[in-house]
Amino acid sequence: MTEAETGTLTTEPPKHWEADVLLRDGRTAHIRPIRATDAELMVEFYSRVSDQSKYYRFFAPMPKLSDKDVARFTQVDFVGRVAFVLLVGGKMIAVGRYDTVAPGEAEVAFLVEDKHQGRGIGQLLLEHLAQAGRERGIERFVAEVLPDNHPMIRTFKDAGYQVASQYDDGLVSLEFSIDPTDTALDVMEQREHRAESASIEKFFNPRSVAVIGASRRQDTIGQALVRNLVLGDFTGRVYAVNPTADAVSGLPAYASVAEIPGEVDVAIVAVPADAVQDVVLDCAAKGVHGLVVISSGFAETGEEGRRRQRQLVGLSRSYGLRLIGPNCLGVINTDPEVSINASLSSVMPPRGRAGFFCQSGALGSAILEKVNNRGLGLTTFVSAGNRADVSGNDLLQYWEEDDSTEVVLLYLESIGNPRKFSRIARRVSRRKPIIAVRSGRTTQGVPMGHAVRKIAAPSQSVDAMFRQAGVIQVDTLEEMFDVAQLLAHQPLPRGRRVAVVGNSDALGLLAADAAAGAGLVVNKQVALGAEATAEDFEDALDAAIDDPEVDAVAAIYIPPLNVSGEDVANVLAAIGEQSDKPLVSTFLGAEGVPELLRVPDVAGSTAGRGSVPSYPAVEAAVRALARVVEYAMWLRTPDTPPGDLELVDRPAAKKLVAELLIEHPTGRDLSDAEQFELLACYGIDLWRTRPVSSLEEARAAGAELGWDVVLKATAPHLRDRPDLAHVWRNIDSPDQMDDAWKSLREVITDPGKAGFVVQRNAPPGVPVAVASIEDPLFGPVISFGIGGPLTELLGDRAFRIPPLAEHDAQDMVREIKASPLLFGYRGSEIVDVEEVERIVRRVAQLQYDVPQIRSLSLPLVLAGQSGCAVLGSTIRIEPVLDPRSDWFVRRLSSMPGDTLPD
C-alpha cells in the first residue's frame, strides 16, 4: 500500500506506526517512529552499545555520536527517511531506519543494545520498517553488512523474503523485495505464535508467585488468594506482600516486591485500583514477568475507570510485563508438577484434557463448579476479566503447542480482534477442536469494561467466521460441556451415520427424531426391550460398532427397578475404551462422565480416553454428536486456496484505486466506467449501461446497443421493488421505446429522480447478489444470496471472511435456503453454478487485495444455464486510515481511544 493508496501525503508519521509489541521471550516493548526530541535518549542508548556493535553498524570506530550525527539520526521526514525506536521502561534499546537511495529503493539498517540482542528485535524492526516502506511507495530494501556480522545477515535471510547477496569490497550486499509474500507472512505468524505462547507459558508454570495485598483478615480477597495457592499444593514458592504485617497465613510478609529475597515470576495483585500502578513499578524493578490483577475499579466502572485501565496497560507493557485482568478471577494449572490455583475460586478442578478461557469472574466460578460436578477436568483455566491485555487469542497460541490440552473451551463475551482470532483459530482447529460460546450474538452487546470497537459487519458474518475457522459454536455452557466431554474422551466419527441401541423404545424414537433433525442419519436402530441384560447390550453394541455402515453409536440404558446397572456400565466402559467409533450414552439419566463409565488415565486425568460420556436427555447426546460430526467433516475438507486467482491483475486494480484516491483523498463512489475497469482486473465482465434523461436519449441508446434492450430505473428506492415495475424488457424498436418510456414514467412517482438507463437485454436466469465490505475491525467480509428484497428481508444470506479456500464459494452457494432455485427447482434449468462460484471468489479476492474498497455490491447477477450476466454494481472507495488488525506487522491490540491500533 502506497501513500497514494492511503490518500495521505504527510511528513507526520501515521498513528498506526506506534504500537506495543511482543519480543521473542514473551516480554513486551514499545515501538514508535523516532522524534526530534529523542536526542538525549539516543545518546544514552548509544553509550550502552558495545564498540563491536557500533563497528558492525558503521564499519568504522565510532565511540560517540556528534551533535550532527544525533540530529541526522533523530530528524527524519517519515517519507524518504523513516526510523523506529524500541523502548522498554522509557529507555531506548534499539533503533532501525531506512533511507531512500533510488525511486522505490531504500537502504535499511539496525542497531540493538547488546544485552537485548537475541530477543528477535531485528526481525521486529524489519517488519515495521517494511510495512512503513510499502505505505511510502518503497518496493525494495538494500543493506550492506560486514561478512562476520552473522546475526544481522541471518536477520535478513530469515525474514522470509527472497534475499540476493554478493560479496564486494569487503562487504556483503543484500537486496530483496519487501512485497509481503506468503513465505514472509508465514514467518511473521510463526514468530508471533512463539512470542505470544512464551508470554503465557510463565503464567501457567511459575516457579514463584507473589500475592500483593495478602491479608491476615478472613473473608478478604488477599487472604483467599494465599489460601488457595497453599491448599492447592502449589509446587513453587509463595510470597506474601503486605507492608503492615509480619506474616500472612503462616508465610513471612514483605513490605514490597522489591524486598522479596528470591526471583518472582508472577504477581497476583489484590490492592485498591488507585494503588495498582505503584505495584506495577515495584514489579518491573523486580523483573516480574507478568501480573494477574484481581482488583476491580477499572473500565467496568465508567470513563474514569477506562482511563485508569489504559494507564495500567500502557505502564505494564512499557516495562515489559504482560497483564491478565483487571477485575478477573485468576489462573489455574492442574498439572501436578505445578498445581497452581492463583484464583479466587476455592474449587481446584480435577486434571483433564481441556483448557478453558472466559472473561467474567462470577461466571468463571460457576464454570469451575460445573466442571467439577461433571468429572470433565481441565488442564488450565484463565478468567481474563476486562481483557485489557491478555486475550483469548494469546491462550489459543499457548494451547496450540500444549500437548496436555486436547480440547479448547472459550466463553467469549466480546472479541477485541476478530480477524486475528479467525486467523489463529483456523490453524489451531486443524490440530485440536475449539468449542465456543459467544454471548451477545443477537444484541452485539458487550459487558462493561470490555473495550471493543463496533463491528459494522452483520452478526451473521461473525457466525460465518467461526464456522469457517472450524470453531464449534454452541449456544449455552451446558451444550459446551456436552460437546467437550465427547471430544475429550471419544474418537472423531467418520461420517453422519448413527446406530441407536437401547432398552427404551420411547427414548429410542426420541433419539432417532433428534438425529434426523440435527442432520444425522440413523442407519440402525436396535430395541433391546426393558429386560435386556448386559450381555444383550454387549452383543448389540459390538454389532453396531463392527457395522461398516455405522459411524457412531448412541446407547440408551434406563434400568428396571432395583437394578444398579453396574454390569451394563462395565460393558459400556469396555466397549468405549476399545472402539474406534464414538460412543455416547444416556446412562441412568446421569450427566457428565459417571465414575462407572470412566476409563483409568495414565496421564493422571480424572477420566481417560475411551470413557463414555452420559447425557440426562437423549436429545442432548445426539445434539453433541451432531456438533462433533460437523467438526469432523470440516477437518476432512481440504483448506486449499482457489486455483484460478493467478489470472487476476492485482497491480492494475491497486494502481487504479490509488490514482483515484489521489484525485479524491476522502474517497467517493466510482463511475460506471471506473467500475467496469476495476472489475475487469479480476475477470468480472460488468454489462455497460447508458444513462438517459429523455426519450430521445433512450432511443439513441437503444440504437447504439443494437436494440433488444431494457429500460429500467436505477434509483435505490425503485430497483429493489419485488414487482419489477421499474423495468421494461425486450425493447426492439423506437416505437417500443416510446411505449416503455411513457409507461414507466406513469407508474413511477417523480420520474425525474428515477435514474433511467438503457442496457442490453440479458438471457433469462436466476438473480443472485454478491457484496463485500471492509469492516474497520473485522476486515473484508463477503456475502451471497438470491437477488431481491424478499430474501434480504428474510436474512437468507451466506457470509465468509476472505481469503476464501476453494470450497468456501461452493459452500456459500449451497447453504442459503433459496439455493434450490439454482439447482433445477421444480423442473427449472440448472444454472451455471461454477460461474457463480467464480464470481464470488473473484469479488472476495478483490476485497481482500484492495482494502481501500469500502463497499462493493453486485446487486443483480443473472445466473443462466451457460454463464452469468453482471448487470449492475456499486463500488465506493475510501482511504485506509487504520490498517487491518492483522496487517503485515506484529503488534499488540490496544483499547479504543489509545494512539495504538486495535
N, C-alpha and C positions, 0 to 999 in steps of 0.2 A: 504494500500500500504506500503510495507516494503522497507528497504534500498535496498534490493536485487532487488525489482521490479523497483526502480528508477534507479538502476545501479550506485548509488553514495554512497560510504562509506567514510565519512569525518568527521572531528571534527569541521569543519566550518559549521554554520547553512546555509540552503538554502536561497536564496534571497526571495523566496515567503513566508517565515515565517514573513516577515516585511510588515506591511500594515497600512493604515488608517482605522479606524472603527467608527461605529456609536453606541452611547450609548442609553439607553432606552429613555432618554429625547430628543433625536434628535440632541444632540451635538456630535462633533467629538473628537476623541483621536487618538493617535498613539501607535500601539503595535509592539514590536520588541523583538528579543532574547536579553537577558541580556549580557552585556560586562564586561570584567575585569576592564575597565576604569569607570564603573558606581559606584565605591566605594563611592565617595562623594555624588552622587545622592541618594544612598541607605541610607547613614547616615542621610541626610536631611529628606528624606521620613520617616524614622523610628522615627525621633524626633517629627514628627507631628501626629503620630499614638497614640491613647489613650492607657492607661495602660490596660484597659479591652480588647481591640482588641489584644494587644500583648499577654495577658494571654490566650485568646482563641486560638491564633496561636501556642504558645509554651508550654501551660499547666503549666506555672510557671511564677513568676515575672521576667521580663527581660527588665528593663528600658532602657538599652543601649546595642548596639552591640559592641563586642570586635573586634579588628583588625582581629582575627582569624575567627570570625563569618562573618565579611564583606567579607573576602577572600573566605570563603566557599560558601557564597550565590551568589557572583558575578562571580566566576570562575567555569564554568561547561564545560563538554566535548561535549554537544549537541548530545549525543548518549544515554548513560545510565542516564545522568543527564541533564535535559533541564529546562530552566527558561525563562519566558517572563516578560517584564515590560510594563506598560501602562503609557504613558506620555501625559501631557497637558501643553502647554506653556513651554516645556522643563523641566518640573518638573515631577518626578515620583509620580504617585498617587496610583499604585497598583503593586503587583508582584505575580506571580504564578509559580509553579515549580512542576516537578515530578522527583523522584529518583527511579531508578530500584532497586527492592528488591529481585527479583527472575526472572528467564527467562520468558519473556513475561508479567511480572507484575511490576507495579510501584506505589509508594505512591505519592499522589498529595496533594498540599496544596496551600492556597492563603492568602494574606494579603492586605486589601484595606484601604486606608486612610479614616477616619471616615466620613468626610464631603462629601465624594464621594460614600459612601455606599447607596444602594437603587437605583443605576443607572444601574443595570444589569451587573456590571463589572465582578462579579464572574462567571456568565454563559459564558460571552465572553472569559475569560481566560480559562475556562474549554474546550470550543470548540477548541481553538487554541492549547492547550496542548494535547487534544485527537488526533487531526489531526497530530501533530508532533509525538506523540507516535505511531500512526499507521504507519507513514513513517519510524519509527525506530524499528518496529517489536514488539511494545507493544500491548498486547491484552486486558489487564485488569488493571483498576485503583483500588487502595485501599486508604482509608483515615480514620483517627481517629479524632473524633470531640467530644468536651465536650457536655454533654447532653443539657445544656441550651443555646448552640450556635445554636439556631433555624434557623437564616438566612443561615448559612453555610450548615446545614443539608438540608434545602429547596433547596439550590442551586444545590446540587447533585440530589435530588429526582425529581426536576422539569426539569432536563435536557432531559428527555425522555428515559433514559436508565433504564434497569431493575436492580434496586439497592437492594441488600441484606444487611440487617443491623442486628447487635446484640449488646447487652449491656454487657460489660465485664470490670471489674476492674475500674469502674468509667468513662469509655469512651464508646462512640458509634462507633463501627467499621463498615465501609461501604465498600462494594465491588461491582463492576459492570464491565461488558464487555463494551469496547468502540467501538465495532462494530457499524457502523452508521445505526441503524435500521430505519425503516420508521417512527416510532414514534419520534425518536430523530431528524430526518430531518424535520418532520412537526413542532416540537417545535422550531427548529432553524429558519425555514421560517416564523413562526408566530412572533418571536422576531424581525427578520429582517423587516417584514412588519410594525410592530408597530413603530420601531425606525425611519424608513425612512418616514413613514407617519407623525410622530411627527416633523421631521426635516423640512417638507414642510408646515405644518399647520401654523407655525408662519409667514411665508412669506405672506400667504393669509389673516391672521387675526391679524395683528399687532395692538397694542394699540398706538404705536408711531413710527414715521419714521423720520429719519434724512437725509436730502439731502446734501451730501458733495460735494461741488463745485457749490452750489447755486449761481446764478449770478444776478446782477441788470440789466445787459445789455440784451436788447431784442435780439431775434433770437439766443440765446445760449442754449445749452443743459441743463445747470443748471437752467436757467430761465424757460424752458419748463417743466421740471420735477416738479418744485414748483407750477407752474400754473396749470398743470394737476391734481395734488393732491388736490389743493384748489378748483378748478372748478368742480372736480369730487365728491365733497361733502364727502371727507374722514371723517369718524366719530372719528378718533383718533387725536393725536397731531402731527403737522408737525414742525420740527425744521430745520432751515437753517444754514448751516455751511459754513462760508466764513471769513477767517482771515482778510480780507481787507475791510469789510463792516459792518455797524452798523445794517442795515435792508435790507431785500430782499422781494419784493412784499408785503410789509406791515408786514412781520414777523421779529422779532428780530433775528439778526445773531450772531452766536457764532464762536469764533476763532478755536475751535476744538470740537470734540465729547465729550471729557472729561469735557468741561465746561458746557454742557447742564445740567440743574438742575434735570430733571426727568430721568426716565429709557428710553432706546432706544431699541426697539425690532429689527428693520430692518434699515440698512443704504443703501441708494441709492447713488452710487459713480459715479461722473462725473468729475474726475480730470485727468490730463495727466497721461499716463501709468506709467511713472517713479516715480510718486508720490503715486501710489496706495498702495504700501507696507507700507508706513508710515501710511496711513489711516487704514490698517488692524490692525496695532499695537495699534492705538488710539482706534479703535472699540473694540478690545479684552480687553483692560484695562477698558472699559466702561461696558463690559458684554453684548454687542450686540449679538443677536442670529445669524443673517445672513446678507450677503452682496448681493446686486444686482449691479453688476459692468457694467455700461453702457459704460465706457471708452473703446476705441479701442486702437490698438497699441500692440497687443499681438500675438498669434500664427498665426493670419491671415496675418501678415507682413513678416514672414520668420523665419529663425533659431533663430535670436536674440529674436524675439517676443515669440517663443516657449519656450526659456529658461526663459524669464520673466514670462510667464504664469505658467510654472512648479513651479517657486518660489512662485508665488502668491497663487496657490492652496496649496502647501506644508505649507506655512506660515499660511494661513487661517485655514486649518484643524488642524495644530499643536496647535492652540489656541481655538479649539472647534467650529469654525464658518463654516457654510455651505455657498456656493457661487453660485449664478446664474450669468452666463456670463463667461468671459467678452465679450465685443462687442455685447451686447444684447439690445433688445428693452425695456424689463422690464416685470412687472407682473400686472395683473388686477384681482379684485374680484368685481363682480356686486351685491353681497349680500347687500341689503340696510342697514343692520346693520353694514357693514364695508365700502362699496363703495370706494374702493381704486383703483386709476389709477396711479400706480407707474411706468409709462412708458413714452416713447417719443410720443406716439400716442395721438392726441387730441380727437380721437373718443373713447368715452366710450360706449361699446356695450350694447344693451338692455339686461335685465335679461332673461336668457333662461335655457335650460336643458343640455347644452353641455359644457365640458371642453376642451380647445384647447392647444396643445403643438406644438411649432415649434422652429426652430433654427435661421433662418435668420431674422435679424431685419427689413430689407426692405420688405421682404415677409410678415412679421407679420403685418406691416401697411396695406398692401393690403388686407390681410385676414380680419382684423377688419372692413375695409370699406365694403367688400363683405358681412360679417355677418350682418352689419347694414342695408345694402340695401335689403337683403333677409328677414329681420324680423325674423331671426333664433334665435338670442340671445345666450349668453354664461353665464355660471356660473363663470368660471375662465379662465384666459389666461396667458400663460408663453411663452416668447421668450427667449431661453437659449443661444443664440449667439454661442460662441465657445464650449459650453457644457463642460467646463473644470471640473466641479464638478457635479452640479445637472443635471440630465438627464431625459429622458422620463420614465425610469424605476421608478425613485423616484415619478414622477407625477402619474403613474399608481397606486403605493402604496397608495397615498393620495386619489385619486379619487375612489378607490375601496370602501372606507368607507364613502365617502361624499354623503349623501342622496340626495342632490340637483343636483348632476351631474348624469344624467341618460345615457348619451352618451359620449364617449371619442373620441376626434379627434386628430390625430397625423400627423404632416408633418415632416417626417424624412429624413434628408439629409445625415445622417450617423448613424450607430448603433455601439456604443462602446462596448457593452457586449451583443451580440445577444442571447447567451444561457440563460442568466438571463432574458432577455426580453421575451424569449419563455416561460420560467417557470412562470413568473408573469402573462403574457398575457393569458396563458391557464386558470389560476384561475380567473382573472378579467372578461374574456369573458363569463364565466358562470353566472355572475351577471349582467353585462351591456355590450352593444356592443362597440367594438373598431373599428374605421374606420381609415385607414392609407393610406397616400400617401408616397411612398418611391422614392426619386429621385435617379438617377444614377443606376437604375435597370439593364440597359444594359451595361453601361461602368464601373460599380462598382467604379466610381469616387466619391470623397468627396470634399467639398469646402475647401479652405484654412482656417486653424485654427481648423479644426476638426481632432484631433489626434486619429486615429484608426489604429489597426493592420490590415493587409491584410487578408481577408478570402480566404483560399485556396479552400474551397468547391465551387462547381459550383453555379452560380447565381440562378439556379432553386431551389437549396436547401433552399435558403432564402425565396423564394416564398412559398415553401412547409412548412417551419417553420411557416409563417404567417397563412397559411391555416389550419395547424394542431392545432394552438393555437386559432382558431376561429376568427382571426382578419379579418375584411372585408377590403381587399386591393383593392384600386381603382387606376386609372391611373392619374387622374387630380384633382385639387382642386374643379373644378366645380362639378365633379362627387361626391366628398366627401360631398359637401353641399347638393347635390341631395339626397344622401342616408341619411345624418344626419337629414334633415327636415322630412323625412318619419319616421325614428326611434324615433325622439323626440316627435312626435305628434300622431302617429297611432299605433295600436296594431300589434303584430307579426302575420304573416299568418300561417295557419296550414299546408299548402301544396303548390303545384305548380299551382293549377287550378285557372284561371283568367276569369272574365267576363269583357267585354268591352261594355260600354254604351255610346253612343254619338249621336250628331246631324250632324256628318260629315262622310259620307260613306268612303271618301278617307282617312281621318285620322284614321278611324276605321280599315281599311285594313292595314295601316302602323303599327298601334298598334299590330294587330294580327301577322304580319310578324316579328316585333321586339320581341314579346313574344316568338314565336317559336324559333327564333334564339338565345334567351337567356335561353332556356331550360324550359320555362313555357308552360303550356297547356291552350289554350283558350277554355273553356267549354261552354261559352255562349257569343254571340255577338248580341247586340241589337242596330239596326239602327233606331233612332227616327225620322230622317228627319230634314231638315233645319228649319221648323216652329214649332218644338217641344216646348211645354210650360214647365213652372216649374212643373206643375202637372204631365206631361208626364215623366219628369226626376225623380220625386219623386216615381212614381209607378214603373218605370223600375229599379231604384236603390234599392228600398225596395225588389223587387222580386229577384234581383241578390244576395243581402246580405242574404236573407232568404233561398236561394237555398243551400242545403247541399253539392251539387257538386261544389260549388264555395268557394275558399279560400281568394280571394282578388278581388277588383273591380277597374277598371280604367275608369274614367268619362272624356268625351271629350265635351267641350262646346265652340263652335265658334258662336257668336251671329249674328243674322241678322242685317242689317243696322239700326242705330239709336235706338238700344236697349242696355240698360246698363248691363243687366244680373244680376241685384241685386236680383231678385226673385229666379233665379236659384242658385245664391250664397247662399242664405238663406237655400235652400233645401240641398245643399251640406254640409254646415256647420252643420245643424241639424242632418243629417244622419251620418256625420263623428263623431259627438260627441257621438252618441248612439250606433254606430256599434261596434261589437267585431271582425270585419274583417277590414283589412287596406283598405283605400280608397285613391287613388291618382287621380290627375286630370290634364288635360290641359285646364285651365280656362282662356279664353281671351288671351292665349299666355303669361300669366304672369309667373314670376319666383319667387320662394320663397314661403312664406305663405302670400298671399294677405290679406289685412285687412278684406275684405268681407268674407273670409273663416276662419277667426280666431275665436276661442272659448275663452271667458274670462278665465283667470287662477287665482285661489285663492292664489297661491303662489307668485304672482307678476310677473310672466314671461310675455313676450310680447304676446305669443300665448300659450294657454293651451292645455291639452290633448284633442284630438278629432279634433283639427284644421286640415284642409285639405291642404296638400302641392300641389303646382301647378308647372308645368314644361312647358317651352315655346315650347318644342317638345315632341311628344308622345314617341319617341324613348328613350328620357332621362327618362321619367316617368317609362317606362317598364324596362329599364336597372336598375334603382334604386330599383324597386320592386324585380327584379331577385336577386340582391345582398342581399336584406333582406331575401328573401326566402332561399338562401343558408345558411345564418346565422341561421335562424330558424331551418333548417334541422340539422345543426351542433349541436345546443343546444339539440335536441332530441336524439342525438346519445350518448349512454352511454359511459362514459370515464373510462371503466373498464380495468384493466391490463389483459394480456393473462393468461389463466388458466393452461397452461402446463409448466410454467417455473420452477416449483418445481422439474422437472425431470433433470435439468441441474446440472452439478458438477462444481460450481464456484471455490471452493477451489483448485481442481485439476488443472483447467485451469490457475489460478493465480500462483500456485506453479510452473507449467511447464515453464511459461513465465519468472518468477523470476529467476529460475535456469539457463535458457538460457542467461539472461542478466548478470548474474554473470560471465559467461564464455566470453560473448561478450558485454562489457559495453557500446559500442557505437551503438549496435543494428546490425541486419542482417536479410536476408531473411531466412525463415525456409525451411528445407529439406522436402521431401515428407513424410518421416516417422514422422517428428515433426508436420507437418500439419495434418496428419491423426490422431495423438494422441490428438492434441488441438481441432480439430473439433468434435472428438468423445465425448469430455467432454460435448458438447452441442447437442448431438444426431444427428450429421450430419455425414453420412457414406460416406467418400471420397473413390472412387474407386482407388485402387492402380495401379501404372504404373511400368513398368520395363524399365529403360533407357537402350538403346542398341546402340553400336557403330560399330557393324559388323554384317554380315549376320548370322554368327554362333551364336552370342548372341541373335539375333532376333529369330532364330529357337528354341534355348533353352528356351527363354521366352515364346514362343507360346506353347511349350510342357508343360512347368511348369504350365501354366494357363489352360491347357486342351483344347487348340485351340478354335475355334470360337472367334478370336481376331481381333484387328485392329492394323495397323502400322501407326503412324502419327508423323509429325514433330511438335515440340512444341516451336520453336523459335518465339519470338514475331512478327517478320515481316512476318511469314507464317501462324500462327494459326488463324488470322482474315481474311484470304482470302475468299471472298464470293463464289469462285468456288470450294472450298474444295479440291483443287488439292494436298493438303498436307496430305490427309487421304486415306488409303486403307482399306476397310472394309471386313468382312466375310472371313477372312483367316482361313482355317481349315486343313492345312497340310503343311509339309515342302516345297513342290513344290509351293504351292500358296504363301508361304512366299518369296520364291525365286523371283517369278514374281513381288510381291509387292515391294520388296527391290530394284530390278532393275528398275522398272517403276518410283518409287518416286525419286530415285537418278537421273534419266534422266530429270525429269520435274522441279526439284528444283535446283536453282543456288547455288553453294557452299554447297553441301550436308553435308560436314564435320561440318558445323555450324547449321545444321537443328535441332539438339536435338531430334533424333528419340526415340520413346518409343513404347512399346507394352502394350496393355490393353485389357481386356475382351470386347467383343462386347456388346454394350448396346441395349436394346429393342428400337424400334423406338419411337420418341417423339418430342415435340416442344422444341427447345433450348432456355433456358432463362438464364439470367445472374444476379447474386446478388453480390453487392460490398458494402464495407464500408470503411470509412477513419476516422482518428482522426484529426480534424482540430485544429490548435493551439489556435484559438479563439472561434470557433464555437462549438467545442466538437465533439461527434460522429455524423456521417451522413451516412445513408444507401440509396442505390439506387437499382432499379429493372427495368428490361426491357427484351425484347426478345433478345436472343444472336445474335452476329454477328455485323460486322462493319456498315452495312447499317442503322440499327435502331440507332446505336450510332451516326453516322454522322447526322442523322435527329433529334437528340436530344430527341428521344422518350424514355425517362426515367422518372420513378417516384421516388421522394425523400421523406424521412422522417427523423425526428430527434428523436433518441431513448432517453428515453424509449418509446416504442410503446404501444398504447392502443390496445385492442382486435380487433377493427375494422380497424386499420391502415394498417395492412398487406393486408386485404381484399380490401381496397380502392386502395392500390398501384397496386395490380394485375389487377384491373379493369380500372384504369384511363389512362393507356397508350393507344395510338391509335391502337397498334397492338394486343390489348387484345382479339379480336375475334378469333385469332389463338388458344387460349386456350379453347374456348367455342364452338367448333364444326364448325368452319368457313367452309362454302361451303361443308358441309356434313362430315367433318373430325371428328375423335373421340374427345370427350371432355376429357381433361387431368385431372389428379388428382390435382385439384386446391387446395384442403385442404392441401396436402403435400407441394405444392409450397409455400403456405402461412406459413406453419410451418417452412420451411427452412428460409424464410425471417425473421420471428420472432426470430429464434434462432441466426441468424447472427447479427441481431440488438442487441440482448441481450448480445452476446459475445463482441461486440464492446463497448457496454455501460459498461460492467463489467470490462473489461481489457483495460484501456486506453493506455497501452504500445503497443497495436496493432496499428501500424501507418497506415497500409492499409491491407485490406483483399478482395480478389476477387475470386468469383466462376464463371469464365467466361463461363463455359459450364455445365449447368444442364439440362439434357434431361427429360422433363416432359412428362411422359407417361400416359396411361389410368389408370394404377394402380401403382402409385409410381413414384419416381424421381431417376435418376442416376446422382450423382455428379461426373463428370468425370475429373475435374481439379480444381486446386486452386493455388493461390499465396498469401503468407502472409509475411509481414515484421513487425518486432518488433523493437522498439526503446525505450530508457529510457524516462521517463516523467520528463523533467527538469522544466516545468512550469505547475502546475496542472490546471485542467479545471477551467474556470472562475466562476463556481458556485459550487466549491468543498464543503467540509463539514465544512466550517467556513465562518463567515460573514466578509466581507472586502469591502471597497470602491474601485472602479476601479481607475486606475492611467493612466497617459499619457505614451505612448511608450517612452522608454528612461529613465524612472524613475526606481528606485530599487523596486517599488511596482508592484504587479501583476495586469494585466487588469482583 
